[in-house]
């Protein structure tokens, strides 16, 4: 794929996401959303929010904030016209960064007090104001310019003053994005030069075991070096998008901060140090025989993220002097890229002794992904709209697979044949699957937290099924059908021009799953490659009812916190709307959970479900009433007992999770003295 082809593909995706031709407001928002998702996939940022706001002297198109880590990323987008990438003028670049800085400064001064709360940027302005009021601002602010043009200037504008924050300017133009996309890497490479500036030297010992697939270096690294590296690269240093443990919270992290501030001389003795990996480690030997590290390529902190973040925060927020602090570091260079994911995953699992880290190691070579790819290459989707042409849905288990396959078609005829067989509109990847499946599994608040967090949560759900779990062809067909259902809801919300579109879609799909007891005619959706038109009006009424719930927080929360919370999902579940008759029939059928779903029970789980259904509903109701009267079980257990009684009385099977909890609470009730007495 050439740069021009990539540009056109990106623009086509943006138009498809926007859902309308010529709708400039939707196109602009869709462009920013697509670019931010790609930056998150590249490991450059955490999940970000789109929030266009422009007034004289200020503008912002999106943001990513981590209040625990005191970091903020702000984004401004510039789009161009023409079939090939065009150069962005320096004046436009300078203006874009000035506008971002202008928004930040106005927000510090209380811009949110003059904004409407429904404006997407209101939450951001309020966040910046509160951070300065309560915590003296952010420790680290990055201003991003993202564009489908080419930025070709000698140097970026002067970094603006933003209080005490460490400020950096970043440019991602179409050439940089294309280089990352074409590289086949998960993220843009990190290259650390340890000899630049006035950084203190880093000396090390080498351990090169014959026959091993790695080389280890043991080093005593001055804290100032770690702070400088983290200041430049931030969350990109974290292994494979695991960002949650780089937060200064919890007793252990407070202990790290306390040691930095009060007992810096004892930091080395108290701290467990870091474990890291790099694809290249360049060292030099001094005249006295000692080894000094010079350059690290693709540096990743696998264990010790809290230590790094705590040192950075102490310097930026507490003005701590870390000149007397050093950290022990074990740095591993992997000889073969093929074993990098395995080694990093095992290091994360075994080396972390401070806080538990749930590592998303669902790599491209995971059996789950391999099976999905296999079905996507062999399963033909039915022809539609009177056409005789069958197609396939292309699943990318590794980034750029589609482009690579297209590039292998070395003649125009072969390229045309490939694109007919695998239309670009039927391309999807790992984070897409996570989004559709987690929404249908009734976790819309997790979907609303962003693609990366949703992916990690979905990986956890897959892992719970055990190492022997493999998706089958039914799962693949129904998963594609759920994608079609999700995108149908997306188009309906777009047509209604509602704010918080992504969240309304996720909650709408979860509501449908909840009200139909996870039963839907996905086979029909697969056969027709579309949702029945008779349901479109009903779906419109669903999103009409859900929109005000998602957009109106309870308890004074801001909207972003609200739709990311389970409380929002509980509020949406209370929304009442009668199902169409055929959906009612499905919901009240005696069938088990919908086949072809991540919720499909295993044989062992089937046994649990059968056991629950053999218990009379009066027993479950009795446990619920007894537990409430005696306060013997947790409130959620009482609720499950009542739900099981209702399901069994209707001849409906519980979910595998409900069945597992039912067995446990039944045992707990008997152990605590529950005796079922027949009504007289």
Order of alpha helices (4+ residues) and beta strands (2+ residues): alpha-alpha-beta-beta-beta-alpha-alpha-beta-beta-alpha-beta-beta-beta-alpha-alpha-alpha-beta-beta-beta-beta-alpha-beta-alpha-alpha-beta-alpha-alpha-beta-alpha-alpha-alpha-alpha-alpha-alpha-alpha-alpha-alpha-alpha-alpha-alpha-alpha-alpha
